[in-house]
Amino acid sequence: MKHLINILDLSVEEINEMIDLADDILANPVKYQDCCNHKILATLFFEPSTRTRLSFESAMLSLGGKVLGFSEASSSSAAKGESVADTIEVVSGYADIIAMRHPKEGAPMVAQDHATVPIINAGDGGHFHPTQTLTDLMTIRHEKGHFDNLTIGLCGDLKFGRTVHSLIGAMSRYPGVKFVLVSPEELKLPSFVKQEYIKDRNIPYEQYTSLDDAIGKMDILYMTRVQRERFFNEEDYLRLKDSYILDTEKMKLGKEDLCVLHPLPRVNEITTAVDKDPRACYFKQARYGKFIRMALMMKLLGVEA
């Protein structure tokens, strides 16, 4: 494994091995604290981030390595017009591994063609977000113990939600999985995602515009925010941003063992009162992100404890 651009770059077996490693790191952090000694991670974030960037940095520091990089395009030479290809050619000489987020779909694929070190896609536009999906999968395995025969509900911005697209691609490989898709008409799942990962694999799915009507069918509810930064029209964003708000009343309609996930940041699509519900797993999910990224970087760098 040289790069991670799409979650499907990893086999089911590789994902399971990575989660096993992340679990061991979680249980025995001291065992891994020096395994990336003298390694350098470059975090190239052309788009704002809190959890993803900081969890990558925390992950490398916890492995004994070092971190350099930038947190917005305006603080890099991209502001002067430098291409992604040139940035990667240069930074490959400064670091052992690169995590890159970019607002344009496909930018990490350009990066991998010009890199001499491993590239990790930390999110590209509305396309994919494979390390968030690894985090999601680790959380699902912790909460459910398995991936097969689950009904996965996805609610909110399914059109631009790269975390949604990656999770559907990953979960479509497990037997007995079903999808419940909840969104406004304007933010429905793109046809290319539905065709490739659901229809072509004959996976059962249902589409709803009402969360109340759908939540009782779900084992997993993956909430997403309506993303202001993906809209060209402010009026459309304001009209759609409050389409779905998960509150304590809606939670009463869900199964007793429902698992609620959210890639964060949250705006107002989950009320803070839901945080106290034991079925709310999104803060656990964010914590797991550090450990699965530690496991991923170890695999890509070929290092062991």
Secondary structure, 3 states (H helix, E strand, C coil): CCCECCHHHCCHHHHHHHHHHHHHHHHCHHHHCCCCCCCEEEEEECCCCCHHHHHHHHHHHHCCCEEEEECCHHHCHHHHCCCHHHHHHHHCCCCCEEEEEECCCCHHHHHHHHCCCCEEEEEECCCECHHHHHHHHHHHHHHHCCCCCCEEEEECCCCCCHHHHHHHHHHCCCCCCEEEEECCHHHCCCHHHHHHHHHCCCCCEEEECCHHHHHHHCCEEEECCCCHHHCCCHHHHHHHCCCCCECHHHHCCCCCCCEEECCCCCCCCECHHHHHCCCECHHHHHHHHHHHHHHHHHHHHCCCC
